Amino acid sequence: MAAVKRNLLVTSALPYANGAIHIGHLVEYIQTDIWVRFQRLMGNRVVYLCGDDAHGTPIMLRARSEGLAPEQFIARMNQEHRADFARFGVQFDCYYSTHSPENEALCHCFYERLKTGGHIVHRDVEQFFDPVENIFLPDRFIRGQCPACKSPDQYGDSCEICGKHYNPTDLLNPKSAVSGAVPERRSSRHFFLRLEDFREPLQKLLRTGLVDSVVANKLEEWFGKELKDWDISRDAPFFGFPIPGETDKYFYNWLDAPIGYLAALARHLGGSAADAEEYWQMEDLEVHHFIGKDIIYFHALFWPAMLLGAGLKPPKQLCVHGHLTINGEKMSKSRGTFINAAQYARHLDPQWLRYYFATRLSALPADIDLSFDDFCNRVNSELVGKLVNLISRAAPILTRLLEGRTGIVTVEALPLLNEFRAAESALAADYDQRNFAAVTRRICALADQANKFVENQAPWSLVKSDAEAARGVLTAALECGRILMIYLKPIIPDIAASVEKCLNIRPQTWRDIQDSMPSHIIKQFEHLTGRVEERKIQDMLNENKAQATPIIASPAPAAAVAGTEPLAPECSIEQFSTIDLRVARVIRAEALEASDKLMKVELDAGPLGKRTVLAGIKKAYLPEQLNGRLVIFCANLAPRKMKFGTSEGMILASGPGGTEVFLLSVDERATPGQRVH
C-alpha cells in the first residue's frame, strides 16, 4: 500500500525591497529550498511561496533619493531579487510582491473581519513629524539626545550608550535623520489590533508544536503580562495600502507582509483571494513558515492572531533559524564580509555555499558562522574529495577502458550497497526535522566507506588482468555515487543533475534508492565542480572592501542644508588641540548583559595607569575580538557616571552605528600610553 503523501504550503520570510539579497539572507532561502526539494523528492505535494515586502517609509525615501516612483523602484528590486535567488538554485512556485491587487483585497478582507469581530480599537498617538519632508518619522529616522544619560546622536527608540529604551517624543534636542529639521509633535488617530483577545488560542499554539520547545519556552514569557495592542496603521504620506473608509491612513506594512503569503498563493492558483482562502483551509494542508529568530514576535503573535480573527487556521509550524556571522564576526562592509548574492556568485560556486550552509544548519535557532577556512576545508575535502570523488574517478575509467558500459556489481560490494540503502530512513528523518548538519555527516561517513572500497579494489590496476571484475568494481562505485547523489540532491541539485547526465539515467527520486541501474552505456564524464581557491575568496573580499560605502539617509533638501543652524557650535584649533589621544591595550572586555549597546572595556594605558571605559560597541564586536587589542582613547575626557558604572574616557571609532562601528587601527609597534598626534 502506497504511503500517504503530505500536502505542504511552505514560505520563506519576505525580503524587504530596499536592497540586494546578501549571503546572510541566503541562510533562510537555502534552508527552505533544501527542505522543499527533499519533500518533493519524497513525492509529497509542495507549494513554495515568497515575494518582496514592498511597502513602508524606508522604501518611499529610498525611491525618492534615486529619483524614482516607489512602484518603479520596487519593480526593479523584484527583478534583482529573482535573479539572485536563481543563481543559488532557490526555486519558488511563485515569487510575488506585497504591492499587488490580490494582497490589497486580502488586507481589506482581514481588516473588515477583525473590525466586525470587535478586535480593532483606535486612540490618539503623539508622534514626531518632519516639517520639511512632511512625513511622520519612524523611530529609527529620529536622532537626538538620550533623556537618561544625555548622550548625543541617539536613535528614537533606545540609547546606544546607556541602553535605555524610551518613546521617540522623550528625546532631547531631536532632529530628523531625513532632512535635519527639528521635528514637530503632532497627535494622530491610530488603529490597534487587540492581541489580548487571542491570548488563549495563541498560548495553546505555542504548547502544541507551532515552534520548537526551546523557542516555545522563551516565548511563554510574553504571556506573563497583558499582551499589548498592536499598532496596525501609519499616517500619510506612506507607501502602502490605504485603510478603507479612512482619510490619509495606511496599513502598517507588517500587517500586509504576512498576508502577502496568501496573495502569492492566489497568484499561484491564478484565482482570487477567495480561492487562496479555500486552499489555505484544506483540512490536510500543512503550512510551514521559515523565518529568522528576529521576527518570531510577528509570526507567533501578530500573524496567528490575524488569521484567527479572520476565521482562518494558523500555520502548523514556524521553522526558526539564527543569524549568520562570517569568520566569527558580524557581516561588515569595511572588512569586505558584507557580501551580496551577486558578488559571491561572481567569484565562487553557489553550490558550494548551499553545501556549506547545510553542514551548519540544524533545527535549532542557533547562529551559524561562515568561516572561510572551514568553508575551504569542507568543500575541498568533503564535497570534492569524498562525495564527487566516486563519480569523477570511476566514470572516466569506465568510458576510457571499458566502452563506458556498466555491468553486474561485484559481490564484494553488496554489503556496502546494503548499508547505503539502509541509511535511507535515518537520512529522511534528519531531512524532515531540518537537521541538515546530521544529513551531511551521515553522507560523508558513507562516502568514506565507498572511497576506501574503491581504493582497496584498485580497478585501474584490476582492469589489466580481469576487465569484467574491474567493470563490477566500477559499477559498484557508480552505484554508490548514484545513491549518494540522491541523498544530496536537495542540497546540491545542480551537481546531482550533472551526475544523472553522466550516468545517463532519468532524474532520480527517493524511491530510486532501493533500485539498481541496469547494464547500460554511460556518457562521457564532464567536470562536476572544482576546489575552492583561497585567492578567489580574497579577491571577493578585496572587491567588497573597495566598494564599501557608508550607509546614509536620503539627501536633505537644499533649504535644509543651506539653513542657518550649524550642526554643532564651531570650535577653534586651540580648543581641538586640548584633546589628549593615547594608545591603550585592552586588558579585558565584557558585554554588559543589561545593556543592548554597551561593553565594559578595561584598558592598560601604560604610565597613565588602568582605565575603565563603557563603549557603545556591543553590536559590532565580541569581547574576545577586543582582548589584547591596541586602541586609541581620549585620555583627558572627564569621568562620566552612567547607569552601569563610571566611564573614564572614550575609545575612538567611526561608522554609522549599530553593527557598523569600526575601531581606529593602531600600529602594533605602538606602546600603551603613547600619545597620538
Number of C-alpha atoms within 10 A of each C-alpha: 3 4 6 8 11 16 17 20 22 24 26 23 22 21 19 20 25 21 15 18 22 18 23 21 17 21 22 24 25 25 24 24 23 27 21 27 20 23 22 18 18 15 16 15 15 18 17 23 26 25 27 24 25 29 27 24 21 20 22 22 22 19 19 15 14 12 11 14 14 21 15 11 20 25 15 12 19 24 10 17 21 18 15 21 18 12 16 24 19 20 20 21 15 18 20 23 26 28 23 15 15 23 25 22 15 22 24 17 15 21 22 15 16 21 15 12 11 13 20 20 14 14 11 11 12 14 18 24 21 23 14 17 17 11 17 24 21 19 18 15 21 26 24 23 20 29 20 18 16 16 15 18 19 22 24 27 21 21 28 25 26 25 20 18 18 16 13 24 18 16 25 18 14 25 23 27 25 21 22 22 20 19 24 16 13 13 13 14 13 18 22 16 24 20 21 17 15 18 16 10 14 21 17 11 19 20 15 13 13 21 20 18 14 10 17 18 12 9 18 12 9 14 13 8 8 10 15 12 18 17 20 20 21 26 19 16 16 23 23 23 24 21 20 13 7 8 10 12 22 23 26 23 22 18 20 26 26 25 21 28 29 24 33 27 28 22 23 17 14 11 13 17 24 15 16 22 18 11 16 20 15 11 9 10 17 19 18 20 23 19 22 20 17 11 11 18 12 14 19 22 21 21 21 22 27 24 17 15 23 18 14 16 18 23 21 18 20 21 25 22 22 20 17 22 18 18 14 14 18 21 21 20 19 20 16 19 20 21 23 18 22 20 17 20 17 11 15 15 16 19 20 24 23 24 24 23 23 24 19 18 23 23 18 16 18 15 14 19 18 19 15 14 10 13 19 18 17 19 22 18 14 21 23 20 19 22 25 22 19 25 23 21 17 22 25 18 19 26 17 11 15 17 11 20 17 26 20 17 23 17 12 13 19 12 10 17 20 11 12 22 17 13 15 16 10 13 19 17 12 18 24 15 13 21 20 25 19 19 23 24 13 16 21 17 13 20 24 15 16 25 20 11 17 19 11 9 16 14 23 18 11 15 19 10 10 11 16 16 19 26 26 20 29 33 24 30 26 25 24 25 25 24 23 22 26 25 27 20 21 25 31 23 19 17 18 24 19 17 27 19 17 20 24 15 17 9 12 17 15 18 12 14 21 13 10 14 18 10 12 13 18 20 19 15 22 13 11 17 18 14 15 18 11 12 10 14 16 14 13 20 22 16 14 22 18 12 11 15 10 10 11 9 14 16 17 18 13 9 10 14 15 10 10 8 11 9 8 6 7 8 8 8 8 8 9 9 10 9 12 14 22 22 25 31 24 22 18 17 24 17 20 15 10 12 19 20 24 24 25 22 22 20 28 21 24 15 9 13 11 16 17 21 23 27 22 25 26 24 18 18 21 17 16 11 11 18 17 15 16 25 24 24 26 19 22 14 14 11 14 13 11 14 13 16 13 14 19 22 21 20 23 16 17 10 13 11 17 13 17 19 20 18 17 13 12 15 9 9 7 15 17 21 20 16 16 13 7
